[in-house]
Amino acid sequence: MGNNGANGEAEVGSDGPRQKGRATPDTLKVGCIALVLKDGQFRRAEILSIKETKSGRQFYCNFDNFNKRLDEWVPISRIDFDQDVEWPNPEKDKQKDAKSKKTAPVSKKSQPSKKAQKKVGKREQSVASEGQTPHPWTEFVESQTKPDGEDKANASLELGATPNVGPDEMELDEDETPASAAKKEHTQPFSREQEIEKLRTSGSMTQNPAEIARIRNISKVEFGRYVLFPWYFSPYPEAFSQEDCIYICEFCLSYYADLTSFKRHRMKCTLLHPPGNEIYRDDFVSFFEIDGRRQRTWCRNLCLLSKMFLDHKTLYYDVDPFLFYVMTSRDEKGSHIIGYFSKEKESADGYNVACILTLPQYQRKGYGRLLIQFSYELSKIEGKLGSPEKPLSDLGLLSYRQYWSENIIDLLLGYSEREEKCTIEGIASHLAMTTQDVEHTLQALKMQVYHKGEHKIVIPEKLVQQREKSRAKQRRVIDPSRIQWKPPVFTAASRTWGW
């Protein structure tokens, strides 16, 4: 992992001049800026938090011009105490406190730290993988006038020139991560009461933007043969934050604070695959369907694991209203989790995905595309139009937009070869996508034009060429004929919260 200078990182200590002076491990405090060793060289880093662990004191550092996702806990040995540190400016902090008290008086107990307040609006998005961060759904629509319904229904299809399409809009595959597509989201102020009500009524698994300001509590995770470094806070038991590394069983997802207990568990654990029905298998991957009500502990543990890599997912205590579709790879030792998506048993909004994640060790290898395709294949079997729960994360939006774009263009090229007219409703029905997602994709790619009194869909030659180049990569796809699944039917009790 390296410098992500293109992703909107902020310079630490950019709030004005600071006093400098020498510090010791005991005097170094939150708010100081010190030189900290990272990637073989010392870099400026702001101390955001301090904790005592079994191996000694550690400091949570935000590095200068590095993405926030690369913040990390560092030991004393990585801090250069031979150089001056920059001390926090107390006068500015007091002014900030005075302003915040005037605008929104809050009790001291419920008031977050000054650094947390400062960081809430500065979470940079990383597009290094198919993980997820909040993103405005309205990014698709750029002040375009919507065409009339009747005209849209009879839009004709043409190949050729169209208004300029933004660079690389069709090249968002696993190996490409344009930072320009990852923008920040700062929506309406968060209301805890509204969020709780939303959880109770719609089963939403998204969370507020303020969640991203929380300090990461787990430093390192040993998961199977991989060592993972979490990106975000996850509500594991508080005692686990004192550990230098925690251990998670890759099959039953139980978590342990010490290696001895973990080894003892591994000798006894008999689970070799997710505890559900295998509904798909090919030579590459398998899919398992797990009911959150029947496998409550396993699904909660899955949510805790995924929360370390999703900054907006917090639901883990009640998984009853959800089904989990877990993708695995098989070898002689068992079925290893690659990623998953969750889905409400009955979604009032017609969502076919609540949360979706590819684990970091498998990202940028095409697995996210398989997860998305599988969710739409299930929607086709159900005979419904599906859409992921909004708002999408920045990386989730990249993955979905790429999937939508490729499938829509493939379908339109078929219409063009047959010289047939198409409708947005027809595209949506054929691909099991909502008409809104189809419209937004066409608008984002600037493929909708109004010409000679009628609305037309134009495929720019550039997009056609990019699609042909993409096809040459021979990516893996889901074979619908291998899916052994019928839409499950639930009683009222089995699809509601178990509170």
Stockholm file with secondary structure:
# STOCKHOLM 1.0

chainA/1-499         MGNNGANGEAEVGSDGPRQKGRATPDTLKVGCIALVLKDGQFRRAEILSIKETKSGRQFYCNFDNFNKRLDEWVPISRIDFDQDVEWPNPEKDKQKDAKSKKTAPVSKKSQPSKKAQKKVGKREQSVASEGQTPHPWTEFVESQTKPDGEDKANASLELGATPNVGPDEMELDEDETPASAAKKEHTQPFSREQEIEKLRTSGSMTQNPAEIARIRNISKVEFGRYVLFPWYFSPYPEAFSQEDCIYICEFCLSYYADLTSFKRHRMKCTLLHPPGNEIYRDDFVSFFEIDGRRQRTWCRNLCLLSKMFLDHKTLYYDVDPFLFYVMTSRDEKGSHIIGYFSKEKESADGYNVACILTLPQYQRKGYGRLLIQFSYELSKIEGKLGSPEKPLSDLGLLSYRQYWSENIIDLLLGYSEREEKCTIEGIASHLAMTTQDVEHTLQALKMQVYHKGEHKIVIPEKLVQQREKSRAKQRRVIDPSRIQWKPPVFTAASRTWGW
#=GR chainA/1-499 SS CCCCGGGCCCCTTTTSCCCEECCCTTTCCTTCEEEEEETTEEEEEEEEEEEEETTEEEEEEEETTSCGGGCEEEEGGGBCTTSCEECCCHHHHHHHHHHHHHHCCCCTTTCCCHHHHHHHTTCCCCCSSSCBCBCCGGGGCCSCCCCCHHHHHTCEEEESCCSCCCTTTTCCSTTCCCGGGCCCCCCSCCCHHHHHHHHHHHCCCCCCGGGGGSCCCCCCEEETTEEECCCSCCCCCGGGGGCSCEEECTTTCCEESSHHHHHHHHHHCCCCSCSSEEEEECSSCEEEEEETTTTHHHHHHHHHHHHTTBTTCCCCSCCTTEEEEEEEEEETTEEEEEEEEEEESSCTTCEEESEEEECGGGTTSSHHHHHHHHHHHHHHHHTCCBEECSSCBHHHHHHHHHHHHHHHHHHHHHHHHHTCCCCHHHHHHHHTBCHHHHHHHHHHTTCEEEETTEEEEEECHHHHHHHHHHHTTCCCCCCGGGCCCCCCCCCTGGGSCCC
#=GC SS_cons         CCCCGGGCCCCTTTTSCCCEECCCTTTCCTTCEEEEEETTEEEEEEEEEEEEETTEEEEEEEETTSCGGGCEEEEGGGBCTTSCEECCCHHHHHHHHHHHHHHCCCCTTTCCCHHHHHHHTTCCCCCSSSCBCBCCGGGGCCSCCCCCHHHHHTCEEEESCCSCCCTTTTCCSTTCCCGGGCCCCCCSCCCHHHHHHHHHHHCCCCCCGGGGGSCCCCCCEEETTEEECCCSCCCCCGGGGGCSCEEECTTTCCEESSHHHHHHHHHHCCCCSCSSEEEEECSSCEEEEEETTTTHHHHHHHHHHHHTTBTTCCCCSCCTTEEEEEEEEEETTEEEEEEEEEEESSCTTCEEESEEEECGGGTTSSHHHHHHHHHHHHHHHHTCCBEECSSCBHHHHHHHHHHHHHHHHHHHHHHHHHTCCCCHHHHHHHHTBCHHHHHHHHHHTTCEEEETTEEEEEECHHHHHHHHHHHTTCCCCCCGGGCCCCCCCCCTGGGSCCC
//
